[in-house]
Amino acid sequence: MTDLGPLPVTPVKDNVLIKELFPEETSPGGIIKVEDPNKTPYRMGTVLKVGPGMTTETDSHNSHIPPHVKEGRVVLFHRQGGWDIPWPDGRDYVIVSCRQIEAVVSEEYAAWRLAQSKKD
């Protein structure tokens, strides 16, 4: 993962800060360019920062539920999930709840997918 410098935000609760690997292209007018009408229902990104997790309020102990992903891992998350955050320095981030992350991608596949995207 390349060094992005200091991150502008820190997620809270079970939220995760993600840098999307293959963002959709948009025209200068803001229209999303759709290449494939059968596009997958997920997005892929690298986890940059993870919130501390949640606590349950269903028992008297307020048990801690730790996040299930770690920084640096590549994950798949819902296409409609999270909040896209364009930062003034030109970097785009997504904040996603851990509950919207559906899978952790193997490191081998992530490396292969990045190599394929550089060929295109």
Phi and psi restraints in degrees (range 20) as a CNS / XPLOR table:
assign (resid 1 and name C) (resid 2 and name N)
       (resid 2 and name CA) (resid 2 and name C) 1.0 -76.6 20.0 2
assign (resid 2 and name N) (resid 2 and name CA)
       (resid 2 and name C) (resid 3 and name N) 1.0 153.4 20.0 2
assign (resid 2 and name C) (resid 3 and name N)
       (resid 3 and name CA) (resid 3 and name C) 1.0 -75.9 20.0 2
assign (resid 3 and name N) (resid 3 and name CA)
       (resid 3 and name C) (resid 4 and name N) 1.0 120.0 20.0 2
assign (resid 3 and name C) (resid 4 and name N)
       (resid 4 and name CA) (resid 4 and name C) 1.0 -95.2 20.0 2
assign (resid 4 and name N) (resid 4 and name CA)
       (resid 4 and name C) (resid 5 and name N) 1.0 1.8 20.0 2
assign (resid 4 and name C) (resid 5 and name N)
       (resid 5 and name CA) (resid 5 and name C) 1.0 77.5 20.0 2
assign (resid 5 and name N) (resid 5 and name CA)
       (resid 5 and name C) (resid 6 and name N) 1.0 -166.9 20.0 2
assign (resid 5 and name C) (resid 6 and name N)
       (resid 6 and name CA) (resid 6 and name C) 1.0 -65.5 20.0 2
assign (resid 6 and name N) (resid 6 and name CA)
       (resid 6 and name C) (resid 7 and name N) 1.0 138.2 20.0 2
assign (resid 6 and name C) (resid 7 and name N)
       (resid 7 and name CA) (resid 7 and name C) 1.0 -84.1 20.0 2
assign (resid 7 and name N) (resid 7 and name CA)
       (resid 7 and name C) (resid 8 and name N) 1.0 140.0 20.0 2
assign (resid 7 and name C) (resid 8 and name N)
       (resid 8 and name CA) (resid 8 and name C) 1.0 -76.9 20.0 2
assign (resid 8 and name N) (resid 8 and name CA)
       (resid 8 and name C) (resid 9 and name N) 1.0 -19.1 20.0 2
assign (resid 8 and name C) (resid 9 and name N)
       (resid 9 and name CA) (resid 9 and name C) 1.0 -138.3 20.0 2
assign (resid 9 and name N) (resid 9 and name CA)
       (resid 9 and name C) (resid 10 and name N) 1.0 158.0 20.0 2
assign (resid 9 and name C) (resid 10 and name N)
       (resid 10 and name CA) (resid 10 and name C) 1.0 -122.8 20.0 2
assign (resid 10 and name N) (resid 10 and name CA)
       (resid 10 and name C) (resid 11 and name N) 1.0 123.7 20.0 2
assign (resid 10 and name C) (resid 11 and name N)
       (resid 11 and name CA) (resid 11 and name C) 1.0 -69.6 20.0 2
assign (resid 11 and name N) (resid 11 and name CA)
       (resid 11 and name C) (resid 12 and name N) 1.0 151.7 20.0 2
assign (resid 11 and name C) (resid 12 and name N)
       (resid 12 and name CA) (resid 12 and name C) 1.0 -115.6 20.0 2
assign (resid 12 and name N) (resid 12 and name CA)
       (resid 12 and name C) (resid 13 and name N) 1.0 170.5 20.0 2
assign (resid 12 and name C) (resid 13 and name N)
       (resid 13 and name CA) (resid 13 and name C) 1.0 52.5 20.0 2
assign (resid 13 and name N) (resid 13 and name CA)
       (resid 13 and name C) (resid 14 and name N) 1.0 -132.4 20.0 2
assign (resid 13 and name C) (resid 14 and name N)
       (resid 14 and name CA) (resid 14 and name C) 1.0 -99.5 20.0 2
assign (resid 14 and name N) (resid 14 and name CA)
       (resid 14 and name C) (resid 15 and name N) 1.0 25.2 20.0 2
assign (resid 14 and name C) (resid 15 and name N)
       (resid 15 and name CA) (resid 15 and name C) 1.0 -84.6 20.0 2
assign (resid 15 and name N) (resid 15 and name CA)
       (resid 15 and name C) (resid 16 and name N) 1.0 155.8 20.0 2
assign (resid 15 and name C) (resid 16 and name N)
       (resid 16 and name CA) (resid 16 and name C) 1.0 -132.4 20.0 2
assign (resid 16 and name N) (resid 16 and name CA)
       (resid 16 and name C) (resid 17 and name N) 1.0 136.4 20.0 2
assign (resid 16 and name C) (resid 17 and name N)
       (resid 17 and name CA) (resid 17 and name C) 1.0 -94.0 20.0 2
assign (resid 17 and name N) (resid 17 and name CA)
       (resid 17 and name C) (resid 18 and name N) 1.0 124.9 20.0 2
assign (resid 17 and name C) (resid 18 and name N)
       (resid 18 and name CA) (resid 18 and name C) 1.0 -125.0 20.0 2
assign (resid 18 and name N) (resid 18 and name CA)
       (resid 18 and name C) (resid 19 and name N) 1.0 142.4 20.0 2
assign (resid 18 and name C) (resid 19 and name N)
       (resid 19 and name CA) (resid 19 and name C) 1.0 -103.6 20.0 2
assign (resid 19 and name N) (resid 19 and name CA)
       (resid 19 and name C) (resid 20 and name N) 1.0 112.4 20.0 2
assign (resid 19 and name C) (resid 20 and name N)
       (resid 20 and name CA) (resid 20 and name C) 1.0 -66.9 20.0 2
assign (resid 20 and name N) (resid 20 and name CA)
       (resid 20 and name C) (resid 21 and name N) 1.0 135.5 20.0 2
assign (resid 20 and name C) (resid 21 and name N)
       (resid 21 and name CA) (resid 21 and name C) 1.0 -81.5 20.0 2
assign (resid 21 and name N) (resid 21 and name CA)
       (resid 21 and name C) (resid 22 and name N) 1.0 -37.2 20.0 2
assign (resid 21 and name C) (resid 22 and name N)
       (resid 22 and name CA) (resid 22 and name C) 1.0 -130.4 20.0 2
assign (resid 22 and name N) (resid 22 and name CA)
       (resid 22 and name C) (resid 23 and name N) 1.0 70.5 20.0 2
assign (resid 22 and name C) (resid 23 and name N)
       (resid 23 and name CA) (resid 23 and name C) 1.0 -66.1 20.0 2
assign (resid 23 and name N) (resid 23 and name CA)
       (resid 23 and name C) (resid 24 and name N) 1.0 153.2 20.0 2
assign (resid 23 and name C) (resid 24 and name N)
       (resid 24 and name CA) (resid 24 and name C) 1.0 -68.6 20.0 2
assign (resid 24 and name N) (resid 24 and name CA)
       (resid 24 and name C) (resid 25 and name N) 1.0 142.6 20.0 2
assign (resid 24 and name C) (resid 25 and name N)
       (resid 25 and name CA) (resid 25 and name C) 1.0 -82.6 20.0 2
assign (resid 25 and name N) (resid 25 and name CA)
       (resid 25 and name C) (resid 26 and name N) 1.0 143.2 20.0 2
assign (resid 25 and name C) (resid 26 and name N)
       (resid 26 and name CA) (resid 26 and name C) 1.0 -123.9 20.0 2
assign (resid 26 and name N) (resid 26 and name CA)
       (resid 26 and name C) (resid 27 and name N) 1.0 151.4 20.0 2
assign (resid 26 and name C) (resid 27 and name N)
       (resid 27 and name CA) (resid 27 and name C) 1.0 -76.3 20.0 2
assign (resid 27 and name N) (resid 27 and name CA)
       (resid 27 and name C) (resid 28 and name N) 1.0 167.3 20.0 2
assign (resid 27 and name C) (resid 28 and name N)
       (resid 28 and name CA) (resid 28 and name C) 1.0 -57.3 20.0 2
assign (resid 28 and name N) (resid 28 and name CA)
       (resid 28 and name C) (resid 29 and name N) 1.0 -24.2 20.0 2
assign (resid 28 and name C) (resid 29 and name N)
       (resid 29 and name CA) (resid 29 and name C) 1.0 -86.3 20.0 2
assign (resid 29 and name N) (resid 29 and name CA)
       (resid 29 and name C) (resid 30 and name N) 1.0 -1.9 20.0 2
assign (resid 29 and name C) (resid 30 and name N)
       (resid 30 and name CA) (resid 30 and name C) 1.0 94.0 20.0 2
assign (resid 30 and name N) (resid 30 and name CA)
       (resid 30 and name C) (resid 31 and name N) 1.0 7.2 20.0 2
assign (resid 30 and name C) (resid 31 and name N)
       (resid 31 and name CA) (resid 31 and name C) 1.0 -83.0 20.0 2
assign (resid 31 and name N) (resid 31 and name CA)
       (resid 31 and name C) (resid 32 and name N) 1.0 131.4 20.0 2
assign (resid 31 and name C) (resid 32 and name N)
       (resid 32 and name CA) (resid 32 and name C) 1.0 -73.4 20.0 2
assign (resid 32 and name N) (resid 32 and name CA)
       (resid 32 and name C) (resid 33 and name N) 1.0 126.6 20.0 2
assign (resid 32 and name C) (resid 33 and name N)
       (resid 33 and name CA) (resid 33 and name C) 1.0 -83.6 20.0 2
assign (resid 33 and name N) (resid 33 and name CA)
       (resid 33 and name C) (resid 34 and name N) 1.0 118.2 20.0 2
assign (resid 33 and name C) (resid 34 and name N)
       (resid 34 and name CA) (resid 34 and name C) 1.0 -103.5 20.0 2
assign (resid 34 and name N) (resid 34 and name CA)
       (resid 34 and name C) (resid 35 and name N) 1.0 116.3 20.0 2
assign (resid 34 and name C) (resid 35 and name N)
       (resid 35 and name CA) (resid 35 and name C) 1.0 -89.1 20.0 2
assign (resid 35 and name N) (resid 35 and name CA)
       (resid 35 and name C) (resid 36 and name N) 1.0 -36.9 20.0 2
assign (resid 35 and name C) (resid 36 and name N)
       (resid 36 and name CA) (resid 36 and name C) 1.0 -126.0 20.0 2
assign (resid 36 and name N) (resid 36 and name CA)
       (resid 36 and name C) (resid 37 and name N) 1.0 114.2 20.0 2
assign (resid 36 and name C) (resid 37 and name N)
       (resid 37 and name CA) (resid 37 and name C) 1.0 -66.4 20.0 2
assign (resid 37 and name N) (resid 37 and name CA)
       (resid 37 and name C) (resid 38 and name N) 1.0 -18.6 20.0 2
assign (resid 37 and name C) (resid 38 and name N)
       (resid 38 and name CA) (resid 38 and name C) 1.0 -98.2 20.0 2
assign (resid 38 and name N) (resid 38 and name CA)
       (resid 38 and name C) (resid 39 and name N) 1.0 33.6 20.0 2
assign (resid 38 and name C) (resid 39 and name N)
       (resid 39 and name CA) (resid 39 and name C) 1.0 -55.7 20.0 2
assign (resid 39 and name N) (resid 39 and name CA)
       (resid 39 and name C) (resid 40 and name N) 1.0 146.1 20.0 2
assign (resid 39 and name C) (resid 40 and name N)
       (resid 40 and name CA) (resid 40 and name C) 1.0 -63.1 20.0 2
assign (resid 40 and name N) (resid 40 and name CA)
       (resid 40 and name C) (resid 41 and name N) 1.0 152.0 20.0 2
assign (resid 40 and name C) (resid 41 and name N)
       (resid 41 and name CA) (resid 41 and name C) 1.0 -82.5 20.0 2
assign (resid 41 and name N) (resid 41 and name CA)
       (resid 41 and name C) (resid 42 and name N) 1.0 12.9 20.0 2
assign (resid 41 and name C) (resid 42 and name N)
       (resid 42 and name CA) (resid 42 and name C) 1.0 -128.6 20.0 2
assign (resid 42 and name N) (resid 42 and name CA)
       (resid 42 and name C) (resid 43 and name N) 1.0 165.4 20.0 2
assign (resid 42 and name C) (resid 43 and name N)
       (resid 43 and name CA) (resid 43 and name C) 1.0 -122.1 20.0 2
assign (resid 43 and name N) (resid 43 and name CA)
       (resid 43 and name C) (resid 44 and name N) 1.0 157.5 20.0 2
assign (resid 43 and name C) (resid 44 and name N)
       (resid 44 and name CA) (resid 44 and name C) 1.0 -121.8 20.0 2
assign (resid 44 and name N) (resid 44 and name CA)
       (resid 44 and name C) (resid 45 and name N) 1.0 138.4 20.0 2
assign (resid 44 and name C) (resid 45 and name N)
       (resid 45 and name CA) (resid 45 and name C) 1.0 -159.4 20.0 2
assign (resid 45 and name N) (resid 45 and name CA)
       (resid 45 and name C) (resid 46 and name N) 1.0 166.4 20.0 2
assign (resid 45 and name C) (resid 46 and name N)
       (resid 46 and name CA) (resid 46 and name C) 1.0 -97.2 20.0 2
assign (resid 46 and name N) (resid 46 and name CA)
       (resid 46 and name C) (resid 47 and name N) 1.0 131.6 20.0 2
assign (resid 46 and name C) (resid 47 and name N)
       (resid 47 and name CA) (resid 47 and name C) 1.0 -74.8 20.0 2
assign (resid 47 and name N) (resid 47 and name CA)
       (resid 47 and name C) (resid 48 and name N) 1.0 119.8 20.0 2
assign (resid 47 and name C) (resid 48 and name N)
       (resid 48 and name CA) (resid 48 and name C) 1.0 -96.1 20.0 2
assign (resid 48 and name N) (resid 48 and name CA)
       (resid 48 and name C) (resid 49 and name N) 1.0 -38.1 20.0 2
assign (resid 48 and name C) (resid 49 and name N)
       (resid 49 and name CA) (resid 49 and name C) 1.0 -151.4 20.0 2
assign (resid 49 and name N) (resid 49 and name CA)
       (resid 49 and name C) (resid 50 and name N) 1.0 142.1 20.0 2
assign (resid 49 and name C) (resid 50 and name N)
       (resid 50 and name CA) (resid 50 and name C) 1.0 -121.1 20.0 2
assign (resid 50 and name N) (resid 50 and name CA)
       (resid 50 and name C) (resid 51 and name N) 1.0 135.6 20.0 2
assign (resid 50 and name C) (resid 51 and name N)
       (resid 51 and name CA) (resid 51 and name C) 1.0 -69.6 20.0 2
assign (resid 51 and name N) (resid 51 and name CA)
       (resid 51 and name C) (resid 52 and name N) 1.0 171.3 20.0 2
assign (resid 51 and name C) (resid 52 and name N)
       (resid 52 and name CA) (resid 52 and name C) 1.0 -73.4 20.0 2
assign (resid 52 and name N) (resid 52 and name CA)
       (resid 52 and name C) (resid 53 and name N) 1.0 -14.2 20.0 2
assign (resid 52 and name C) (resid 53 and name N)
       (resid 53 and name CA) (resid 53 and name C) 1.0 109.3 20.0 2
assign (resid 53 and name N) (resid 53 and name CA)
       (resid 53 and name C) (resid 54 and name N) 1.0 -173.2 20.0 2
assign (resid 53 and name C) (resid 54 and name N)
       (resid 54 and name CA) (resid 54 and name C) 1.0 -118.1 20.0 2
assign (resid 54 and name N) (resid 54 and name CA)
       (resid 54 and name C) (resid 55 and name N) 1.0 165.3 20.0 2
assign (resid 54 and name C) (resid 55 and name N)
       (resid 55 and name CA) (resid 55 and name C) 1.0 -120.0 20.0 2
assign (resid 55 and name N) (resid 55 and name CA)
       (resid 55 and name C) (resid 56 and name N) 1.0 144.9 20.0 2
assign (resid 55 and name C) (resid 56 and name N)
       (resid 56 and name CA) (resid 56 and name C) 1.0 -83.9 20.0 2
assign (resid 56 and name N) (resid 56 and name CA)
       (resid 56 and name C) (resid 57 and name N) 1.0 148.5 20.0 2
assign (resid 56 and name C) (resid 57 and name N)
       (resid 57 and name CA) (resid 57 and name C) 1.0 -115.1 20.0 2
assign (resid 57 and name N) (resid 57 and name CA)
       (resid 57 and name C) (resid 58 and name N) 1.0 12.5 20.0 2
assign (resid 57 and name C) (resid 58 and name N)
       (resid 58 and name CA) (resid 58 and name C) 1.0 -88.7 20.0 2
assign (resid 58 and name N) (resid 58 and name CA)
       (resid 58 and name C) (resid 59 and name N) 1.0 -11.2 20.0 2
assign (resid 58 and name C) (resid 59 and name N)
       (resid 59 and name CA) (resid 59 and name C) 1.0 -126.9 20.0 2
assign (resid 59 and name N) (resid 59 and name CA)
       (resid 59 and name C) (resid 60 and name N) 1.0 168.7 20.0 2
assign (resid 59 and name C) (resid 60 and name N)
       (resid 60 and name CA) (resid 60 and name C) 1.0 -76.5 20.0 2
assign (resid 60 and name N) (resid 60 and name CA)
       (resid 60 and name C) (resid 61 and name N) 1.0 -7.3 20.0 2
assign (resid 60 and name C) (resid 61 and name N)
       (resid 61 and name CA) (resid 61 and name C) 1.0 -94.4 20.0 2
assign (resid 61 and name N) (resid 61 and name CA)
       (resid 61 and name C) (resid 62 and name N) 1.0 -9.2 20.0 2
assign (resid 61 and name C) (resid 62 and name N)
       (resid 62 and name CA) (resid 62 and name C) 1.0 47.7 20.0 2
assign (resid 62 and name N) (resid 62 and name CA)
       (resid 62 and name C) (resid 63 and name N) 1.0 60.0 20.0 2
assign (resid 62 and name C) (resid 63 and name N)
       (resid 63 and name CA) (resid 63 and name C) 1.0 -58.2 20.0 2
assign (resid 63 and name N) (resid 63 and name CA)
       (resid 63 and name C) (resid 64 and name N) 1.0 141.4 20.0 2
assign (resid 63 and name C) (resid 64 and name N)
       (resid 64 and name CA) (resid 64 and name C) 1.0 -86.2 20.0 2
assign (resid 64 and name N) (resid 64 and name CA)
       (resid 64 and name C) (resid 65 and name N) 1.0 132.0 20.0 2
assign (resid 64 and name C) (resid 65 and name N)
       (resid 65 and name CA) (resid 65 and name C) 1.0 -110.1 20.0 2
assign (resid 65 and name N) (resid 65 and name CA)
       (resid 65 and name C) (resid 66 and name N) 1.0 105.6 20.0 2
assign (resid 65 and name C) (resid 66 and name N)
       (resid 66 and name CA) (resid 66 and name C) 1.0 -72.4 20.0 2
assign (resid 66 and name N) (resid 66 and name CA)
       (resid 66 and name C) (resid 67 and name N) 1.0 156.3 20.0 2
assign (resid 66 and name C) (resid 67 and name N)
       (resid 67 and name CA) (resid 67 and name C) 1.0 -66.2 20.0 2
assign (resid 67 and name N) (resid 67 and name CA)
       (resid 67 and name C) (resid 68 and name N) 1.0 151.6 20.0 2
assign (resid 67 and name C) (resid 68 and name N)
       (resid 68 and name CA) (resid 68 and name C) 1.0 -100.0 20.0 2
assign (resid 68 and name N) (resid 68 and name CA)
       (resid 68 and name C) (resid 69 and name N) 1.0 8.3 20.0 2
assign (resid 68 and name C) (resid 69 and name N)
       (resid 69 and name CA) (resid 69 and name C) 1.0 -125.3 20.0 2
assign (resid 69 and name N) (resid 69 and name CA)
       (resid 69 and name C) (resid 70 and name N) 1.0 159.9 20.0 2
assign (resid 69 and name C) (resid 70 and name N)
       (resid 70 and name CA) (resid 70 and name C) 1.0 -122.1 20.0 2
assign (resid 70 and name N) (resid 70 and name CA)
       (resid 70 and name C) (resid 71 and name N) 1.0 155.8 20.0 2
assign (resid 70 and name C) (resid 71 and name N)
       (resid 71 and name CA) (resid 71 and name C) 1.0 -60.3 20.0 2
assign (resid 71 and name N) (resid 71 and name CA)
       (resid 71 and name C) (resid 72 and name N) 1.0 141.4 20.0 2
assign (resid 71 and name C) (resid 72 and name N)
       (resid 72 and name CA) (resid 72 and name C) 1.0 93.6 20.0 2
assign (resid 72 and name N) (resid 72 and name CA)
       (resid 72 and name C) (resid 73 and name N) 1.0 -14.8 20.0 2
assign (resid 72 and name C) (resid 73 and name N)
       (resid 73 and name CA) (resid 73 and name C) 1.0 -82.3 20.0 2
assign (resid 73 and name N) (resid 73 and name CA)
       (resid 73 and name C) (resid 74 and name N) 1.0 150.8 20.0 2
assign (resid 73 and name C) (resid 74 and name N)
       (resid 74 and name CA) (resid 74 and name C) 1.0 -95.9 20.0 2
assign (resid 74 and name N) (resid 74 and name CA)
       (resid 74 and name C) (resid 75 and name N) 1.0 132.2 20.0 2
assign (resid 74 and name C) (resid 75 and name N)
       (resid 75 and name CA) (resid 75 and name C) 1.0 -129.4 20.0 2
assign (resid 75 and name N) (resid 75 and name CA)
       (resid 75 and name C) (resid 76 and name N) 1.0 160.8 20.0 2
assign (resid 75 and name C) (resid 76 and name N)
       (resid 76 and name CA) (resid 76 and name C) 1.0 -107.6 20.0 2
assign (resid 76 and name N) (resid 76 and name CA)
       (resid 76 and name C) (resid 77 and name N) 1.0 133.9 20.0 2
assign (resid 76 and name C) (resid 77 and name N)
       (resid 77 and name CA) (resid 77 and name C) 1.0 -138.7 20.0 2
assign (resid 77 and name N) (resid 77 and name CA)
       (resid 77 and name C) (resid 78 and name N) 1.0 160.8 20.0 2
assign (resid 77 and name C) (resid 78 and name N)
       (resid 78 and name CA) (resid 78 and name C) 1.0 -56.3 20.0 2
assign (resid 78 and name N) (resid 78 and name CA)
       (resid 78 and name C) (resid 79 and name N) 1.0 137.1 20.0 2
assign (resid 78 and name C) (resid 79 and name N)
       (resid 79 and name CA) (resid 79 and name C) 1.0 -58.7 20.0 2
assign (resid 79 and name N) (resid 79 and name CA)
       (resid 79 and name C) (resid 80 and name N) 1.0 -39.8 20.0 2
assign (resid 79 and name C) (resid 80 and name N)
       (resid 80 and name CA) (resid 80 and name C) 1.0 -89.3 20.0 2
assign (resid 80 and name N) (resid 80 and name CA)
       (resid 80 and name C) (resid 81 and name N) 1.0 -2.8 20.0 2
assign (resid 80 and name C) (resid 81 and name N)
       (resid 81 and name CA) (resid 81 and name C) 1.0 -81.8 20.0 2
assign (resid 81 and name N) (resid 81 and name CA)
       (resid 81 and name C) (resid 82 and name N) 1.0 158.6 20.0 2
assign (resid 81 and name C) (resid 82 and name N)
       (resid 82 and name CA) (resid 82 and name C) 1.0 77.5 20.0 2
assign (resid 82 and name N) (resid 82 and name CA)
       (resid 82 and name C) (resid 83 and name N) 1.0 -173.9 20.0 2
assign (resid 82 and name C) (resid 83 and name N)
       (resid 83 and name CA) (resid 83 and name C) 1.0 -125.6 20.0 2
assign (resid 83 and name N) (resid 83 and name CA)
       (resid 83 and name C) (resid 84 and name N) 1.0 122.0 20.0 2
assign (resid 83 and name C) (resid 84 and name N)
       (resid 84 and name CA) (resid 84 and name C) 1.0 -77.7 20.0 2
assign (resid 84 and name N) (resid 84 and name CA)
       (resid 84 and name C) (resid 85 and name N) 1.0 131.2 20.0 2
assign (resid 84 and name C) (resid 85 and name N)
       (resid 85 and name CA) (resid 85 and name C) 1.0 -124.5 20.0 2
assign (resid 85 and name N) (resid 85 and name CA)
       (resid 85 and name C) (resid 86 and name N) 1.0 99.3 20.0 2
assign (resid 85 and name C) (resid 86 and name N)
       (resid 86 and name CA) (resid 86 and name C) 1.0 -77.6 20.0 2
assign (resid 86 and name N) (resid 86 and name CA)
       (resid 86 and name C) (resid 87 and name N) 1.0 121.7 20.0 2
assign (resid 86 and name C) (resid 87 and name N)
       (resid 87 and name CA) (resid 87 and name C) 1.0 -93.3 20.0 2
assign (resid 87 and name N) (resid 87 and name CA)
       (resid 87 and name C) (resid 88 and name N) 1.0 148.6 20.0 2
assign (resid 87 and name C) (resid 88 and name N)
       (resid 88 and name CA) (resid 88 and name C) 1.0 -56.8 20.0 2
assign (resid 88 and name N) (resid 88 and name CA)
       (resid 88 and name C) (resid 89 and name N) 1.0 -23.7 20.0 2
assign (resid 88 and name C) (resid 89 and name N)
       (resid 89 and name CA) (resid 89 and name C) 1.0 -81.8 20.0 2
assign (resid 89 and name N) (resid 89 and name CA)
       (resid 89 and name C) (resid 90 and name N) 1.0 5.7 20.0 2
assign (resid 89 and name C) (resid 90 and name N)
       (resid 90 and name CA) (resid 90 and name C) 1.0 95.9 20.0 2
assign (resid 90 and name N) (resid 90 and name CA)
       (resid 90 and name C) (resid 91 and name N) 1.0 -7.5 20.0 2
assign (resid 90 and name C) (resid 91 and name N)
       (resid 91 and name CA) (resid 91 and name C) 1.0 -87.3 20.0 2
assign (resid 91 and name N) (resid 91 and name CA)
       (resid 91 and name C) (resid 92 and name N) 1.0 143.7 20.0 2
assign (resid 91 and name C) (resid 92 and name N)
       (resid 92 and name CA) (resid 92 and name C) 1.0 -112.8 20.0 2
assign (resid 92 and name N) (resid 92 and name CA)
       (resid 92 and name C) (resid 93 and name N) 1.0 134.9 20.0 2
assign (resid 92 and name C) (resid 93 and name N)
       (resid 93 and name CA) (resid 93 and name C) 1.0 -127.0 20.0 2
assign (resid 93 and name N) (resid 93 and name CA)
       (resid 93 and name C) (resid 94 and name N) 1.0 165.7 20.0 2
assign (resid 93 and name C) (resid 94 and name N)
       (resid 94 and name CA) (resid 94 and name C) 1.0 -131.5 20.0 2
assign (resid 94 and name N) (resid 94 and name CA)
       (resid 94 and name C) (resid 95 and name N) 1.0 133.5 20.0 2
assign (resid 94 and name C) (resid 95 and name N)
       (resid 95 and name CA) (resid 95 and name C) 1.0 -106.8 20.0 2
assign (resid 95 and name N) (resid 95 and name CA)
       (resid 95 and name C) (resid 96 and name N) 1.0 125.1 20.0 2
assign (resid 95 and name C) (resid 96 and name N)
       (resid 96 and name CA) (resid 96 and name C) 1.0 -129.6 20.0 2
assign (resid 96 and name N) (resid 96 and name CA)
       (resid 96 and name C) (resid 97 and name N) 1.0 142.0 20.0 2
assign (resid 96 and name C) (resid 97 and name N)
       (resid 97 and name CA) (resid 97 and name C) 1.0 -72.4 20.0 2
assign (resid 97 and name N) (resid 97 and name CA)
       (resid 97 and name C) (resid 98 and name N) 1.0 145.0 20.0 2
assign (resid 97 and name C) (resid 98 and name N)
       (resid 98 and name CA) (resid 98 and name C) 1.0 -54.8 20.0 2
assign (resid 98 and name N) (resid 98 and name CA)
       (resid 98 and name C) (resid 99 and name N) 1.0 -29.6 20.0 2
assign (resid 98 and name C) (resid 99 and name N)
       (resid 99 and name CA) (resid 99 and name C) 1.0 -68.2 20.0 2
assign (resid 99 and name N) (resid 99 and name CA)
       (resid 99 and name C) (resid 100 and name N) 1.0 -18.2 20.0 2
assign (resid 99 and name C) (resid 100 and name N)
       (resid 100 and name CA) (resid 100 and name C) 1.0 -93.6 20.0 2
assign (resid 100 and name N) (resid 100 and name CA)
       (resid 100 and name C) (resid 101 and name N) 1.0 -3.8 20.0 2
assign (resid 100 and name C) (resid 101 and name N)
       (resid 101 and name CA) (resid 101 and name C) 1.0 -86.5 20.0 2
assign (resid 101 and name N) (resid 101 and name CA)
       (resid 101 and name C) (resid 102 and name N) 1.0 122.1 20.0 2
assign (resid 101 and name C) (resid 102 and name N)
       (resid 102 and name CA) (resid 102 and name C) 1.0 -98.0 20.0 2
assign (resid 102 and name N) (resid 102 and name CA)
       (resid 102 and name C) (resid 103 and name N) 1.0 -24.6 20.0 2
assign (resid 102 and name C) (resid 103 and name N)
       (resid 103 and name CA) (resid 103 and name C) 1.0 -160.1 20.0 2
assign (resid 103 and name N) (resid 103 and name CA)
       (resid 103 and name C) (resid 104 and name N) 1.0 152.1 20.0 2
assign (resid 103 and name C) (resid 104 and name N)
       (resid 104 and name CA) (resid 104 and name C) 1.0 -101.0 20.0 2
assign (resid 104 and name N) (resid 104 and name CA)
       (resid 104 and name C) (resid 105 and name N) 1.0 127.8 20.0 2
assign (resid 104 and name C) (resid 105 and name N)
       (resid 105 and name CA) (resid 105 and name C) 1.0 -83.5 20.0 2
assign (resid 105 and name N) (resid 105 and name CA)
       (resid 105 and name C) (resid 106 and name N) 1.0 140.6 20.0 2
assign (resid 105 and name C) (resid 106 and name N)
       (resid 106 and name CA) (resid 106 and name C) 1.0 -63.9 20.0 2
assign (resid 106 and name N) (resid 106 and name CA)
       (resid 106 and name C) (resid 107 and name N) 1.0 148.1 20.0 2
assign (resid 106 and name C) (resid 107 and name N)
       (resid 107 and name CA) (resid 107 and name C) 1.0 -61.9 20.0 2
assign (resid 107 and name N) (resid 107 and name CA)
       (resid 107 and name C) (resid 108 and name N) 1.0 -34.9 20.0 2
assign (resid 107 and name C) (resid 108 and name N)
       (resid 108 and name CA) (resid 108 and name C) 1.0 -65.0 20.0 2
assign (resid 108 and name N) (resid 108 and name CA)
       (resid 108 and name C) (resid 109 and name N) 1.0 -45.3 20.0 2
assign (resid 108 and name C) (resid 109 and name N)
       (resid 109 and name CA) (resid 109 and name C) 1.0 -66.2 20.0 2
assign (resid 109 and name N) (resid 109 and name CA)
       (resid 109 and name C) (resid 110 and name N) 1.0 -42.0 20.0 2
assign (resid 109 and name C) (resid 110 and name N)
       (resid 110 and name CA) (resid 110 and name C) 1.0 -59.7 20.0 2
assign (resid 110 and name N) (resid 110 and name CA)
       (resid 110 and name C) (resid 111 and name N) 1.0 -44.0 20.0 2
assign (resid 110 and name C) (resid 111 and name N)
       (resid 111 and name CA) (resid 111 and name C) 1.0 -64.5 20.0 2
assign (resid 111 and name N) (resid 111 and name CA)
       (resid 111 and name C) (resid 112 and name N) 1.0 -42.8 20.0 2
assign (resid 111 and name C) (resid 112 and name N)
       (resid 112 and name CA) (resid 112 and name C) 1.0 -63.7 20.0 2
assign (resid 112 and name N) (resid 112 and name CA)
       (resid 112 and name C) (resid 113 and name N) 1.0 -43.5 20.0 2
assign (resid 112 and name C) (resid 113 and name N)
       (resid 113 and name CA) (resid 113 and name C) 1.0 -64.7 20.0 2
assign (resid 113 and name N) (resid 113 and name CA)
       (resid 113 and name C) (resid 114 and name N) 1.0 -40.0 20.0 2
assign (resid 113 and name C) (resid 114 and name N)
       (resid 114 and name CA) (resid 114 and name C) 1.0 -65.6 20.0 2
assign (resid 114 and name N) (resid 114 and name CA)
       (resid 114 and name C) (resid 115 and name N) 1.0 -39.9 20.0 2
assign (resid 114 and name C) (resid 115 and name N)
       (resid 115 and name CA) (resid 115 and name C) 1.0 -63.9 20.0 2
assign (resid 115 and name N) (resid 115 and name CA)
       (resid 115 and name C) (resid 116 and name N) 1.0 -40.6 20.0 2
assign (resid 115 and name C) (resid 116 and name N)
       (resid 116 and name CA) (resid 116 and name C) 1.0 -63.7 20.0 2
assign (resid 116 and name N) (resid 116 and name CA)
       (resid 116 and name C) (resid 117 and name N) 1.0 -39.7 20.0 2
assign (resid 116 and name C) (resid 117 and name N)
       (resid 117 and name CA) (resid 117 and name C) 1.0 -68.3 20.0 2
assign (resid 117 and name N) (resid 117 and name CA)
       (resid 117 and name C) (resid 118 and name N) 1.0 -29.0 20.0 2
assign (resid 117 and name C) (resid 118 and name N)
       (resid 118 and name CA) (resid 118 and name C) 1.0 -73.8 20.0 2
assign (resid 118 and name N) (resid 118 and name CA)
       (resid 118 and name C) (resid 119 and name N) 1.0 -24.1 20.0 2
assign (resid 118 and name C) (resid 119 and name N)
       (resid 119 and name CA) (resid 119 and name C) 1.0 -74.6 20.0 2
assign (resid 119 and name N) (resid 119 and name CA)
       (resid 119 and name C) (resid 120 and name N) 1.0 -29.7 20.0 2
